[in-house]
């Protein structure tokens, strides 16, 4: 959220161009435009269940060795 606030401040208070903002923050122009249109802070939902896709086949071995605890 700090980045969005800084982008908005630079654009509307200091009148920095969108192209200069893209160079400064290393974001695309559509992203800069999206952030300039943002009024409220974005809300992200939390996951109820976090999957382990990268562990995959090794998940059982990790459970047996005690290196990982599973919340059940």
C-alpha positions in Angstrom: 0.0 0.0 0.0 2.9 2.3 0.6 3.9 2.1 -3.1 0.4 3.0 -4.2 0.3 6.0 -1.8 3.7 7.2 -3.1 2.6 6.9 -6.7 -0.5 8.9 -6.0 1.4 11.5 -4.1 4.0 12.0 -6.7 1.4 12.2 -9.5 -1.2 14.5 -7.9 1.0 16.6 -5.6 4.3 16.9 -7.4 2.8 16.4 -10.9 5.3 13.8 -12.0 4.3 12.2 -15.3 3.1 8.7 -15.6 6.1 7.8 -17.8 8.5 9.1 -15.2 6.6 7.0 -12.5 7.0 3.9 -14.7 10.8 4.4 -14.8 11.1 5.2 -11.1 9.0 2.3 -9.8 9.8 -0.1 -12.6 6.2 -0.9 -13.2 4.2 -0.9 -16.5 2.0 2.0 -17.5 -1.2 0.0 -17.1 -0.2 -0.8 -13.5 0.6 2.8 -12.8 -2.8 3.8 -14.2 -4.5 1.2 -12.1 -2.8 2.5 -8.9 -3.8 6.1 -9.8 -7.4 5.0 -10.0 -7.3 3.2 -6.6 -9.4 4.9 -4.0 -9.5 2.3 -1.2 -6.8 0.0 0.1 -6.9 -3.4 -1.7 -8.4 -6.3 0.4 -6.9 -9.7 0.0 -8.7 -12.8 1.3 -6.9 -15.3 3.4 -6.8 -19.0 2.5 -8.7 -21.5 4.7 -6.4 -24.3 3.6 -2.8 -23.9 2.5 -1.9 -26.7 0.0 1.6 -28.1 -0.3 2.0 -28.6 -4.1 5.8 -28.4 -4.2 6.2 -30.9 -1.4 4.0 -33.4 -3.3 5.6 -36.8 -3.1 7.9 -35.9 -0.2 5.1 -34.8 2.2 4.7 -38.3 3.7 8.4 -38.7 4.3 8.6 -35.3 6.0 5.7 -36.2 8.2 7.3 -39.5 9.3 10.7 -37.9 10.0 9.1 -35.3 12.2 10.4 -32.4 10.2 6.9 -31.1 9.4 3.8 -31.0 11.6 0.4 -31.1 10.0 -2.5 -29.3 11.6 -5.5 -31.6 11.5 
